[in-house]
Amino acid sequence: ELIPGRALMLNLPWGERGDLTFLAVYAPNEVGENARFWRELTKQWREKNLPKIDILLGDFNLVEDALDRKPPKADSTVAVEALQEFKATSLLIDGWQQTYPTRQFFTWTSGSSESRLDRIYMRKELLKFSTDWKIFPAPFLTDHDIVSCSILNPEQPHIGKGRWAIPPMVIENKEFITNVISKGTALQEALALPSNERKSLQTMYKGFKSDVIDLAKKYASKTASMLDK
């Protein structure tokens, strides 16, 4: 906790790329205190040689762009410049703004006024791995909406649907088993023939396996339709 109740840094493992460094903030509402808050963080990063931030997120209690308020209104230059100086220490960009540069969304409402006070900043090289950017109501009591996104690990192996397997309910079907035994017996008899009178072993086994899978899918569909009735 760098500033009690205001700034919390944590590192989370991110595969072979090492850790991702997060800084969660709850910036003061008063303009002067807000500016001092960012200046204090900038000072700590420079004097303590802290790691560069990968993701900065939280309630900033100010906006950098007048269009992030409705009606549009620019915030204190002093506070905004203090935030921007701190962001520059890690070269952070506004993920939501980069993803939706022409769309207005807000995270806080007070009467007829709305503001995008809650944001997620990240390094530019991380942005291309971000997806599913959302703003949605919080499931707990608060006057702020939640901003979220997903960060994909490019080194994570692709996980597909996996190999199809015969469902247990089909394996327990006596009629299915009888048919499989019949096909297996036919395969054994065919394999007993001289090699010049039959197809190759690999081709015959491949055909047998395909027949069993097709048969299993047929019984699985049949059983499922019966259960639905």
C-alpha positions in Angstrom: 0.0 0.0 0.0 1.9 3.1 -1.2 -0.6 5.6 0.1 -3.0 4.2 2.7 -6.6 4.0 1.5 -5.6 5.7 -1.8 -3.0 3.7 -3.8 -2.3 -0.1 -3.7 0.3 -1.8 -5.9 0.3 -5.5 -6.6 2.0 -7.9 -9.0 0.2 -10.8 -10.6 1.9 -13.7 -12.5 1.4 -13.6 -16.3 2.9 -16.8 -17.6 6.4 -16.8 -19.1 6.3 -13.0 -19.6 6.7 -12.5 -15.9 4.4 -10.4 -13.6 2.0 -7.7 -14.5 2.2 -4.7 -12.2 -1.1 -3.1 -11.2 -1.8 0.1 -9.4 -5.3 0.6 -8.0 -6.2 4.1 -7.0 -8.9 6.1 -5.3 -7.9 9.7 -5.9 -9.0 12.5 -3.7 -12.0 14.6 -4.8 -10.7 18.0 -3.9 -8.6 19.5 -6.7 -5.6 20.5 -4.7 -5.4 17.1 -2.9 -5.9 15.3 -6.2 -2.9 17.1 -7.7 -0.7 16.4 -4.6 -1.8 12.7 -4.8 -0.4 12.3 -8.3 2.7 14.3 -7.5 3.4 12.1 -4.5 3.1 8.9 -6.6 5.4 10.4 -9.2 7.9 11.2 -6.4 7.8 7.6 -5.0 8.3 6.1 -8.5 11.4 8.2 -9.1 12.9 8.0 -5.7 12.2 4.3 -4.9 12.9 3.0 -8.4 9.6 1.2 -8.4 8.7 -1.1 -11.4 6.9 0.5 -14.3 3.1 0.1 -14.1 1.4 -2.2 -16.6 -2.1 -1.3 -15.6 -3.4 1.7 -13.7 -7.1 1.6 -12.7 -9.6 3.0 -10.3 -11.6 6.1 -9.4 -9.5 9.1 -10.6 -12.0 11.8 -9.5 -11.1 13.9 -12.5 -11.2 13.7 -16.3 -8.5 14.5 -18.8 -10.9 15.5 -21.6 -13.9 17.9 -21.3 -16.0 15.4 -23.4 -15.7 12.9 -20.5 -18.2 15.1 -18.6 -21.8 15.8 -19.5 -22.3 18.7 -20.0 -18.7 19.0 -21.2 -16.4 20.7 -18.7 -12.7 20.8 -18.4 -11.1 19.9 -15.1 -8.3 21.7 -13.2 -5.2 22.0 -15.4 -3.0 21.6 -12.3 -4.6 18.2 -11.4 -4.8 16.9 -14.9 -1.1 17.8 -15.6 -0.1 16.1 -12.4 -1.9 12.9 -13.5 -0.3 13.1 -16.9 3.2 13.5 -15.5 2.6 10.4 -13.4 1.3 8.4 -16.4 4.4 9.4 -18.3 6.6 7.5 -15.9 5.2 4.2 -17.3 3.9 5.4 -20.7 0.3 4.6 -20.0 -2.7 5.2 -22.3 -6.5 5.3 -21.7 -7.7 1.9 -22.8 -11.4 2.8 -23.1 -10.7 6.0 -25.1 -8.3 4.1 -27.4 -10.9 1.4 -28.0 -14.0 3.7 -28.4 -12.5 7.1 -29.5 -15.8 8.4 -30.8 -18.3 7.0 -28.2 -19.3 8.7 -24.9 -19.8 6.6 -21.9 -19.9 7.6 -18.2 -19.3 5.8 -14.9 -20.7 8.3 -12.4 -24.0 10.2 -12.4 -25.2 13.1 -10.1 -28.5 14.6 -11.1 -28.2 15.8 -14.7 -24.4 15.6 -14.7 -22.4 12.5 -15.8 -18.6 11.8 -15.8 -16.2 9.1 -16.8 -14.2 9.2 -13.5 -13.4 5.5 -13.4 -10.8 4.3 -16.0 -8.2 1.7 -16.9 -4.9 2.9 -18.3 -2.3 0.4 -19.6 0.9 0.2 -21.6 0.4 0.6 -25.3 1.9 -2.9 -26.0 -0.8 -4.4 -23.7 -3.7 -2.7 -25.4 -3.5 -5.0 -28.4 -4.1 -7.9 -26.1 -7.1 -6.3 -24.4 -10.7 -7.3 -25.2 -14.3 -7.2 -23.8 -14.2 -3.6 -22.7 -17.3 -2.9 -20.7 -19.0 -0.4 -18.4 -21.8 -1.8 -16.3 -23.7 -1.2 -13.0 -21.9 -2.6 -9.9 -23.6 -5.5 -8.1 -23.1 -3.7 -4.8 -24.1 -0.4 -3.3 -22.1 2.4 -5.0 -22.8 5.4 -7.2 -20.1 4.4 -9.7 -20.3 1.9 -12.5 -17.7 -0.7 -13.1 -15.2 -0.6 -16.0 -13.7 -3.9 -17.0 -11.7 -5.6 -19.7 -9.9 -8.9 -20.4 -6.2 -9.1 -21.0 -5.1 -12.1 -23.2 -1.8 -13.8 -22.8 -0.4 -14.2 -26.3 1.9 -17.1 -25.1 -1.1 -19.0 -23.7 -1.6 -22.2 -25.8 -4.8 -22.4 -27.7 -7.3 -24.7 -26.1 -9.8 -26.1 -28.5 -12.9 -28.2 -28.0 -10.9 -31.3 -27.3 -11.2 -34.8 -28.6 -14.8 -36.1 -29.0 -15.6 -39.0 -26.7 -18.4 -41.5 -26.7 -20.9 -40.5 -24.0 -21.3 -43.0 -21.1 -25.1 -43.4 -21.8 -24.2 -44.7 -25.3 -21.5 -47.2 -24.0 -24.2 -48.6 -21.7 -26.6 -49.2 -24.7 -26.6 -52.9 -25.4 -27.8 -52.4 -29.0 -24.9 -50.1 -29.7 -22.3 -52.5 -28.1 -23.8 -55.4 -30.2 -23.3 -53.3 -33.4 -19.8 -52.4 -32.5 -18.9 -56.1 -31.8 -20.4 -57.0 -35.2 -18.3 -54.3 -36.9 -15.2 -55.4 -35.0 -15.7 -59.0 -36.0 -16.1 -58.0 -39.6 -12.8 -56.1 -39.4 -11.0 -59.1 -37.9 -12.3 -61.3 -40.7 -11.2 -58.8 -43.3 -7.7 -58.5 -41.8 -7.3 -62.3 -42.0 -7.4 -62.1 -45.8 -4.2 -62.0 -47.8 -2.8 -58.4 -48.1 -3.3 -58.4 -51.8 -7.1 -59.0 -51.4 -7.8 -56.3 -48.9 -7.1 -52.6 -48.1 -4.2 -51.6 -45.9 -4.5 -52.2 -42.1 -4.4 -48.4 -41.5 -7.2 -47.7 -44.0 -9.4 -50.5 -42.6 -8.9 -49.4 -39.0 -9.6 -45.8 -39.9 -12.9 -46.9 -41.6 -13.9 -49.0 -38.5 -13.2 -46.1 -36.2 -15.2 -43.7 -38.3 -18.1 -46.2 -38.4 -18.1 -46.6 -34.6 -18.0 -42.8 -34.1 -20.9 -42.2 -36.5 -22.9 -45.0 -34.9 -22.2 -43.5 -31.4 -23.3 -40.1 -32.5 -26.5 -41.6 -33.9 -27.3 -43.4 -30.7 -26.4 -40.3 -28.6 -28.8 -38.2 -30.7 -31.5 -40.8 -30.4 -31.0 -41.2 -26.6 -31.0 -37.4 -26.1 -34.3 -37.0 -28.0 -35.9 -39.7 -25.9 -34.8 -37.9 -22.7 -36.3 -34.6 -24.0 -39.8 -36.2 -24.4 
